């Protein structure tokens, strides 16, 4: 695990207030559609703990849950679609340790009883095995996007973005520029002065 300090938590809190679309405009890596909010809040933000699961087996995710620290997002791939990888008890184990939630390329069960926000493919009732260990805290490919230990994962109604940890401060700075530009655009729209870019684009096509 990577040590974290007050500055890391301040960074997480800063990104917690940012929309995924604004983070994406500032350079965060956007996941393609496929995973949506299944339970709990439709928003989460935290530092990735990663696991590459074996088919229909969540032992590695169980191990991560009992190692979780406040602000962790447990990110899992490789479990297949025949079983639910997250259920009530697993979510409780992570919740009591302060985890922020789960992002799982797979399915969940016990939707109404899940203790944390979970982004996944959907729900189904069949439980997984807990026999085969898995690679923990190694880089994984989540829907084609690389996620490494300590990256920031931000998810909301629009989707999921990944902020590589070494780029987080720079992207946060870019976000402030994105927000300022959006605010200026809103003011121009209200004033009826926002269509100069459209007129220029149409002239280039004529």
Helices and strands as residue ranges (DSSP letters): H 6-16, H 20-25, E 29-30, E 36-39, E 44-52, H 59-67, E 72-77, E 84-86, H 88-95, E 101-104, E 107-108, G 111-113, E 117-120, E 122-123, E 135-136, E 140-142, E 145-147, E 152-156, E 159-163, G 165-167, H 168-191, H 196-205
